[in-house]
Amino acid sequence: MLTLENLRLTHGDWTLEADLNLAAGARCALIGPSGAGKSTLLGAIAGFMAPTRGRILWQAQDLAQLAPGERPVSILFQDNNLFPHLTAAQNIGLGLRPNLRLSTAEKARVAEALGRVGLADYADRKPAALSGGQQGRVALARALLRARPLLLLDEPFAALGPALRAEMLDLVASICSETGATLLMVSHDPGDARRIADQTIVIGDGRAAPPQKTEALFADPPPALRRYLGTN
């Protein structure tokens, strides 16, 4: 279980508070207006921002003393965070060893991950020779190889067209089902949330609300979500 216990994040005059639990294996969307704190909340879970109050716990373990690389977290950013001078296989291999000194068995795992995301024939291509969707697949394969129980998506597929974005979301859902990973995904699109997330957290007015069932939430949205969606 992921627990945000009496959590407060601050930056200057900006504040975000959260007090909620998310069951292991859940797939949860974070939705709310720009600047509300969706990406910041993911960054705090990943260890890139220290809370001013409260705790972040995974399976009852306080993550405060763990550096980002030591946390049970993989995070995908909007720019996919690929190194342009490395091939697809090398970018994926970083998920196993930062020095890329991979054993034969580890190289086989990289090849398997490439195949899992449909890029078996693209191992030697650098990011500039890949489409946006293919770059997203490389980043996803790296996260898959890391096999961390918390997968955080900070809109890595936002620049893709609707059909390709839907394909990527379905691939993420399939991987989460296979691995049992807990997913937290920032989204501005209710359709994306409905497609992949069984639960949704609304972030607005300085607070991250406890997760609710996605379909029920959009069927009867609270005031903060109504304002965001532009509905009466």
C-alpha positions as CSV (number, residue, x, y, z in Angstrom):
1,M,0.0,0.0,0.0
2,L,1.1,3.5,-0.8
3,T,0.3,5.9,2.1
4,L,0.6,9.7,2.0
5,E,0.3,10.5,5.7
6,N,-0.6,14.0,6.7
7,L,1.6,15.1,3.8
8,R,2.4,18.7,2.9
9,L,4.5,19.9,0.1
10,T,5.4,23.6,-0.2
11,H,7.3,25.8,-2.7
12,G,7.2,29.5,-1.8
13,D,3.5,30.4,-1.3
14,W,2.3,27.2,-3.0
15,T,1.1,24.3,-0.9
16,L,-0.3,20.9,-1.6
17,E,-1.7,18.6,1.1
18,A,-2.6,14.9,1.0
19,D,-3.7,12.3,3.4
20,L,-4.7,9.1,1.6
21,N,-4.0,5.4,0.9
22,L,-3.7,3.6,-2.4
23,A,-3.8,-0.2,-2.5
24,A,-0.9,-2.2,-4.0
25,G,-1.7,-3.1,-7.6
26,A,-4.1,-0.2,-8.2
27,R,-4.1,1.9,-11.3
28,C,-4.7,5.5,-10.4
29,A,-4.9,8.7,-12.5
30,L,-4.1,12.1,-11.1
31,I,-6.2,14.8,-12.7
32,G,-6.6,18.5,-12.1
33,P,-5.7,21.9,-13.5
34,S,-2.2,22.9,-14.6
35,G,-0.1,24.0,-11.6
36,A,-2.2,22.1,-9.1
37,G,0.7,19.9,-8.1
38,K,0.2,16.6,-10.0
39,S,3.8,16.3,-11.2
40,T,5.1,17.7,-7.9
41,L,3.3,14.9,-6.0
42,L,4.9,12.3,-8.3
43,G,8.3,14.0,-7.7
44,A,7.9,13.8,-4.0
45,I,7.0,10.1,-4.1
46,A,10.1,9.5,-6.3
47,G,12.3,11.4,-3.9
48,F,13.0,14.6,-5.8
49,M,11.2,16.9,-3.3
50,A,11.2,16.6,0.5
51,P,7.9,17.1,2.3
52,T,7.6,19.9,4.8
53,R,5.3,17.7,6.8
54,G,4.1,14.2,7.0
55,R,5.4,10.9,5.5
56,I,5.4,8.9,2.3
57,L,5.2,5.2,3.0
58,W,5.3,2.1,0.8
59,Q,4.2,-1.1,2.4
60,A,4.5,0.7,5.8
61,Q,8.2,1.7,5.1
62,D,8.9,5.4,5.4
63,L,10.7,6.4,2.2
64,A,12.2,9.6,3.6
65,Q,15.7,8.0,4.2
66,L,15.9,6.5,0.7
67,A,17.6,8.4,-2.2
68,P,15.6,8.5,-5.5
69,G,17.6,5.6,-7.0
70,E,16.9,3.4,-3.9
71,R,13.2,3.9,-3.9
72,P,10.8,1.2,-5.2
73,V,9.9,3.6,-8.0
74,S,10.2,3.9,-11.8
75,I,9.1,7.2,-13.3
76,L,8.5,8.2,-16.9
77,F,8.6,11.8,-17.8
78,Q,7.1,13.7,-20.7
79,D,10.4,13.9,-22.5
80,N,11.1,10.2,-21.9
81,N,14.6,11.1,-20.5
82,L,16.5,9.2,-23.2
83,F,20.2,9.9,-23.8
84,P,20.6,10.9,-27.5
85,H,24.1,9.5,-27.9
86,L,23.0,6.0,-26.7
87,T,21.2,3.3,-28.7
88,A,17.7,2.1,-27.7
89,A,19.3,-1.0,-26.2
90,Q,21.8,1.0,-24.3
91,N,19.1,3.4,-23.0
92,I,17.2,0.4,-21.8
93,G,20.3,-1.2,-20.3
94,L,20.7,1.8,-18.0
95,G,17.8,0.4,-16.1
96,L,20.0,-2.5,-15.0
97,R,23.5,-0.9,-14.8
98,P,24.4,2.8,-15.1
99,N,27.8,1.8,-16.4
100,L,26.3,-0.4,-19.1
101,R,28.7,-3.3,-18.3
102,L,26.0,-5.9,-18.9
103,S,26.5,-9.6,-18.6
104,T,25.3,-11.9,-21.3
105,A,22.2,-12.7,-19.2
106,E,21.5,-9.0,-18.7
107,K,21.8,-8.3,-22.5
108,A,19.3,-11.0,-23.0
109,R,16.9,-9.3,-20.6
110,V,17.3,-6.0,-22.6
111,A,16.5,-7.9,-25.8
112,E,13.5,-9.4,-24.2
113,A,12.3,-6.0,-23.0
114,L,12.7,-4.6,-26.5
115,G,10.6,-7.4,-27.9
116,R,8.0,-6.9,-25.2
117,V,7.4,-3.3,-26.4
118,G,7.5,-4.2,-30.1
119,L,11.0,-2.9,-30.8
120,A,13.0,-6.0,-31.3
121,D,14.5,-4.7,-34.6
122,Y,15.3,-1.3,-33.3
123,A,18.0,-2.1,-30.7
124,D,20.8,-0.2,-32.5
125,R,18.8,3.0,-33.3
126,K,19.5,6.2,-31.4
127,P,16.5,8.3,-30.2
128,A,16.8,10.7,-33.2
129,A,16.1,7.8,-35.5
130,L,13.0,6.8,-33.6
131,S,9.5,8.2,-33.7
132,G,7.9,9.8,-30.6
133,G,5.9,6.6,-30.0
134,Q,9.0,4.5,-30.3
135,Q,10.9,6.7,-27.9
136,G,8.1,6.2,-25.4
137,R,8.4,2.5,-25.8
138,V,12.1,2.6,-25.1
139,A,11.5,4.5,-21.9
140,L,8.7,2.1,-21.0
141,A,11.0,-0.9,-21.6
142,R,13.6,0.6,-19.3
143,A,11.0,1.0,-16.6
144,L,9.8,-2.6,-17.2
145,L,13.4,-3.9,-16.8
146,R,13.8,-2.0,-13.5
147,A,10.8,-4.0,-12.2
148,R,10.0,-1.5,-9.4
149,P,6.6,-2.0,-7.7
150,L,5.6,1.7,-8.2
151,L,5.3,3.0,-11.7
152,L,4.8,6.8,-12.0
153,L,3.8,8.3,-15.4
154,D,4.2,12.1,-15.8
155,E,2.4,12.4,-19.1
156,P,5.0,10.6,-21.1
157,F,2.6,10.1,-24.0
158,A,1.0,13.5,-24.1
159,A,2.6,14.5,-27.4
160,L,1.3,11.4,-29.2
161,G,-1.8,11.3,-31.3
162,P,-5.0,9.7,-29.8
163,A,-4.6,6.3,-31.5
164,L,-0.9,5.9,-30.5
165,R,-1.5,7.2,-27.0
166,A,-4.3,4.7,-26.5
167,E,-2.0,1.9,-27.7
168,M,0.7,3.0,-25.2
169,L,-1.8,3.2,-22.4
170,D,-3.0,-0.3,-23.2
171,L,0.6,-1.6,-23.2
172,V,1.1,0.0,-19.8
173,A,-2.0,-1.6,-18.4
174,S,-0.9,-5.0,-19.7
175,I,2.5,-4.6,-18.1
176,C,1.0,-3.5,-14.8
177,S,-1.4,-6.5,-14.9
178,E,1.5,-8.9,-15.5
179,T,3.9,-7.5,-12.9
180,G,1.4,-6.3,-10.3
181,A,2.9,-2.8,-10.3
182,T,1.0,0.1,-8.8
183,L,0.4,2.9,-11.3
184,L,0.1,6.6,-10.7
185,M,-0.5,8.5,-13.9
186,V,-0.8,12.3,-14.4
187,S,-3.4,13.1,-17.0
188,H,-5.3,16.1,-18.4
189,D,-7.6,13.8,-20.4
190,P,-10.6,12.2,-18.7
191,G,-10.6,9.7,-21.6
192,D,-7.1,8.5,-20.7
193,A,-8.1,8.2,-17.1
194,R,-11.1,6.1,-18.0
195,R,-9.1,3.9,-20.3
196,I,-6.4,2.8,-17.8
197,A,-7.2,3.9,-14.3
198,D,-9.7,2.1,-12.0
199,Q,-9.3,4.9,-9.5
200,T,-8.7,8.7,-9.8
201,I,-7.3,11.3,-7.5
202,V,-8.5,14.9,-8.0
203,I,-5.9,17.5,-7.3
204,G,-7.1,21.1,-6.8
205,D,-7.4,23.9,-4.3
206,G,-4.2,22.9,-2.6
207,R,-5.3,19.3,-1.9
208,A,-5.0,15.8,-3.3
209,A,-8.3,14.1,-2.6
210,P,-8.5,10.4,-1.6
211,P,-8.8,8.1,-4.6
212,Q,-12.3,7.3,-5.9
213,K,-13.6,4.9,-8.5
214,T,-13.0,6.5,-11.9
215,E,-16.3,5.9,-13.5
216,A,-18.3,7.0,-10.4
217,L,-16.2,10.1,-10.1
218,F,-16.8,11.3,-13.6
219,A,-20.4,10.4,-13.4
220,D,-20.9,12.8,-10.4
221,P,-17.8,15.0,-10.3
222,P,-17.0,17.1,-7.2
223,P,-16.9,20.9,-7.6
224,A,-13.1,21.1,-8.2
225,L,-13.4,18.5,-11.0
226,R,-16.4,20.3,-12.4
227,R,-14.5,23.5,-12.7
228,Y,-11.6,21.8,-14.3
229,L,-13.8,20.0,-16.8
230,G,-15.8,23.1,-17.5
231,T,-19.1,21.5,-16.7
232,N,-22.0,23.0,-14.7
